[in-house]
Amino acid sequence: MSDQKNQGHRDYLAIAVFIGVLVVFIVSAFYLVRTIRKQDFGDPVKIVSRWMDTHIEKYLEKKKDIRPQKKKDRKLKKHFTAGRKLYNKRKYNRALQEFDKAVKIDPSSFKAYFWRGRAYLKMGHYDKATADFKMVVKLKPDYARPYHNLGWLYYQKGKYEESIRYLNRAIELEPNNGWAYYTRGRSHFKKGDLQMALRDTTKSCTLGYQQACSVQKKYENEVREGNQ
């Protein structure tokens, strides 16, 4: 019984393969007939030659399109990887040069902009860092890290509303990031909103960000004194 079942499966498979081959043959034949010129009907060699030339041409065109893209990807990876290694070694100036090259190769690479922004930030070029992080947000709106950096940069500039706006988005994307709550709390504190500052700092401490735990008592005292 089992042998009969297996034989049946093999028969179905053979039929399916036969039908598949037949369909491919019919489509190819139809295409060939459609593309044959009337004057070529009497010359089978010319027909086959023309058909092969057409398909080889198409194949080579595809190869032409793929080759430059692969080369571009390799160059991008080379400069980006070199930039990351230099950044990790705190050689920010040289890292910046590599990220510059990466951005020129592919202006849509959000990672290249992000790490160039980080290099600018480490070098104290805050305006350039801000511009790069904003470009990352434009290219990759659901990537949390540029929002964190923009929140911190605007805090440093004393633009607390802007800082809070970017950190709001950072927290939407990464709701368990203690640093983001802590920094947003500091912005609220600078604005004079003690209740919001305490709420964010408490949340940050709960998430395990130790620096927030040490500041939490200070904010609690401030709120207590404000309520007296």
C-alpha positions as CSV (number, residue, x, y, z in Angstrom):
1,M,0.0,0.0,0.0
2,S,2.9,2.4,1.0
3,D,4.7,1.6,-2.3
4,Q,1.6,2.4,-4.3
5,K,1.3,5.7,-2.4
6,N,4.9,6.7,-3.1
7,Q,4.5,5.7,-6.8
8,G,1.4,8.0,-6.9
9,H,3.4,10.9,-5.5
10,R,6.2,10.3,-8.0
11,D,3.7,10.3,-10.8
12,Y,2.2,13.6,-9.8
13,L,5.6,15.1,-9.4
14,A,6.6,13.9,-12.9
15,I,3.4,15.3,-14.4
16,A,4.0,18.7,-12.6
17,V,7.6,18.9,-13.9
18,F,6.4,18.0,-17.4
19,I,3.7,20.7,-17.4
20,G,6.2,23.2,-16.0
21,V,8.7,22.5,-18.8
22,L,6.0,22.5,-21.4
23,V,4.7,26.0,-20.3
24,V,8.3,27.4,-20.4
25,F,8.7,25.9,-23.9
26,I,5.4,27.3,-25.1
27,V,6.1,30.8,-23.7
28,S,9.7,30.8,-25.1
29,A,8.4,29.6,-28.5
30,F,5.7,32.3,-28.5
31,Y,8.2,35.0,-27.6
32,L,10.6,33.7,-30.3
33,V,7.8,33.8,-33.0
34,R,6.8,37.3,-31.9
35,T,10.3,38.6,-32.2
36,I,11.2,36.9,-35.5
37,R,11.3,39.1,-38.6
38,K,9.4,37.9,-41.6
39,Q,12.5,37.9,-43.8
40,D,14.3,35.6,-41.3
41,F,11.8,32.7,-41.5
42,G,13.7,30.9,-44.1
43,D,17.0,31.1,-42.2
44,P,16.9,29.1,-38.9
45,V,20.5,30.0,-38.1
46,K,19.8,33.7,-38.3
47,I,16.7,33.2,-36.1
48,V,18.6,31.5,-33.3
49,S,21.5,33.9,-33.6
50,R,19.2,36.9,-33.3
51,W,17.5,35.4,-30.3
52,M,20.8,34.7,-28.5
53,D,22.1,38.2,-29.3
54,T,19.0,39.7,-27.7
55,H,19.2,37.7,-24.6
56,I,23.0,38.0,-24.2
57,E,22.6,41.8,-24.6
58,K,20.0,41.9,-21.9
59,Y,22.2,39.8,-19.6
60,L,25.2,42.1,-20.1
61,E,23.0,45.2,-19.4
62,K,21.9,43.7,-16.1
63,K,25.6,42.9,-15.2
64,K,26.5,46.5,-16.1
65,D,23.8,47.8,-13.6
66,I,24.9,45.4,-10.8
67,R,28.7,45.9,-11.0
68,P,28.8,49.6,-10.2
69,Q,26.4,49.1,-7.3
70,K,28.5,46.4,-5.8
71,K,31.7,48.5,-6.2
72,K,29.9,51.4,-4.5
73,D,28.7,49.2,-1.6
74,R,32.3,47.9,-1.1
75,K,33.7,51.4,-1.0
76,L,31.0,52.6,1.4
77,K,31.6,49.7,3.7
78,K,35.4,50.2,3.6
79,H,35.2,53.9,4.6
80,F,32.4,53.4,7.1
81,T,34.3,50.5,8.9
82,A,37.5,52.5,8.9
83,G,35.6,55.5,10.4
84,R,34.1,53.3,13.2
85,K,37.5,51.9,14.1
86,L,39.1,55.3,14.3
87,Y,36.1,56.6,16.3
88,N,36.5,53.8,18.8
89,K,40.2,54.7,19.2
90,R,39.1,58.4,19.8
91,K,40.8,59.5,16.6
92,Y,37.9,61.7,15.8
93,N,39.5,63.9,13.2
94,R,40.6,60.9,11.0
95,A,37.3,59.2,11.7
96,L,35.5,62.3,10.3
97,Q,37.5,62.1,7.1
98,E,36.3,58.5,6.6
99,F,32.7,59.3,7.3
100,D,32.9,62.3,4.9
101,K,34.0,59.8,2.2
102,A,31.2,57.4,3.1
103,V,28.6,60.2,2.9
104,K,29.9,61.3,-0.5
105,I,29.7,57.7,-1.8
106,D,26.1,57.3,-0.5
107,P,24.2,60.4,0.6
108,S,21.3,58.2,1.7
109,S,23.4,56.3,4.3
110,F,21.9,57.3,7.6
111,K,24.6,55.4,9.5
112,A,27.3,57.4,7.9
113,Y,25.6,60.7,8.8
114,F,24.9,59.4,12.4
115,W,28.6,58.5,13.1
116,R,29.9,61.6,11.4
117,G,27.5,63.5,13.7
118,R,29.0,61.6,16.7
119,A,32.5,62.6,15.6
120,Y,31.5,66.2,15.2
121,L,29.9,66.1,18.7
122,K,33.1,64.7,20.2
123,M,35.1,67.4,18.6
124,G,32.8,70.1,19.9
125,H,31.3,71.1,16.5
126,Y,27.8,71.1,17.9
127,D,26.1,72.9,14.9
128,K,27.5,70.4,12.4
129,A,26.6,67.5,14.7
130,T,23.0,68.9,14.9
131,A,22.8,69.1,11.1
132,D,23.9,65.5,10.7
133,F,21.6,64.1,13.3
134,K,18.7,66.0,11.7
135,M,19.6,64.4,8.4
136,V,19.5,61.0,10.1
137,V,16.0,61.8,11.4
138,K,15.0,62.7,7.8
139,L,16.4,59.5,6.3
140,K,15.4,57.1,9.1
141,P,12.6,58.6,11.2
142,D,12.2,55.4,13.4
143,Y,15.9,55.3,14.5
144,A,16.0,56.4,18.1
145,R,19.7,57.4,18.5
146,P,19.7,60.7,16.7
147,Y,16.8,61.9,18.8
148,H,18.8,61.2,22.0
149,N,21.7,63.2,20.6
150,L,19.5,66.1,19.5
151,G,17.9,66.1,22.9
152,W,21.3,66.4,24.6
153,L,22.6,69.0,22.1
154,Y,19.6,71.3,22.5
155,Y,19.9,70.9,26.3
156,Q,23.5,72.1,26.1
157,K,22.3,75.1,24.0
158,G,19.7,76.0,26.6
159,K,16.9,75.3,24.2
160,Y,14.9,73.2,26.6
161,E,11.6,73.0,24.6
162,E,13.5,71.6,21.6
163,S,15.4,69.2,23.9
164,I,12.1,67.9,25.3
165,R,10.5,67.6,21.9
166,Y,13.4,65.3,20.6
167,L,13.5,63.3,23.8
168,N,9.7,62.7,23.7
169,R,10.3,61.0,20.3
170,A,13.3,59.1,21.7
171,I,11.2,57.8,24.5
172,E,8.4,56.8,22.1
173,L,10.9,54.7,20.2
174,E,12.8,53.4,23.3
175,P,10.4,53.6,26.3
176,N,12.9,51.8,28.6
177,N,15.8,54.2,28.1
178,G,16.7,55.6,31.5
179,W,19.1,58.2,30.1
180,A,16.4,59.8,28.0
181,Y,14.0,60.2,30.9
182,Y,16.9,61.6,33.0
183,T,17.9,64.2,30.4
184,R,14.3,65.2,29.7
185,G,13.8,65.6,33.5
186,R,16.8,68.0,33.5
187,S,15.2,70.0,30.7
188,H,11.9,70.2,32.7
189,F,13.9,71.3,35.8
190,K,15.7,74.1,33.9
191,K,12.3,75.3,32.6
192,G,11.0,75.4,36.2
193,D,8.6,72.5,35.9
194,L,9.6,70.6,39.1
195,Q,6.7,68.1,39.0
196,M,7.6,66.9,35.5
197,A,11.3,66.9,36.4
198,L,10.7,64.7,39.4
199,R,8.4,62.4,37.5
200,D,11.0,61.8,34.7
201,T,13.9,61.4,37.2
202,T,11.9,58.9,39.3
203,K,11.1,56.9,36.1
204,S,14.8,57.0,35.1
205,C,15.9,55.8,38.5
206,T,13.3,53.0,38.3
207,L,14.8,51.9,35.0
208,G,18.2,51.6,36.6
209,Y,19.9,54.9,35.6
210,Q,21.9,55.5,38.8
211,Q,22.7,59.2,38.1
212,A,18.9,59.9,38.2
213,C,18.6,58.2,41.6
214,S,21.2,60.6,43.1
215,V,19.3,63.6,41.7
216,Q,15.8,62.3,42.6
217,K,16.1,63.4,46.3
218,K,17.1,66.9,45.3
219,Y,14.1,67.2,43.1
220,E,11.8,65.8,45.8
221,N,13.1,68.5,48.2
222,E,12.6,71.2,45.6
223,V,9.0,70.0,45.1
224,R,8.4,69.8,48.8
225,E,9.7,73.4,49.4
226,G,7.6,74.6,46.5
227,N,4.4,73.2,48.0
228,Q,5.0,74.8,51.4
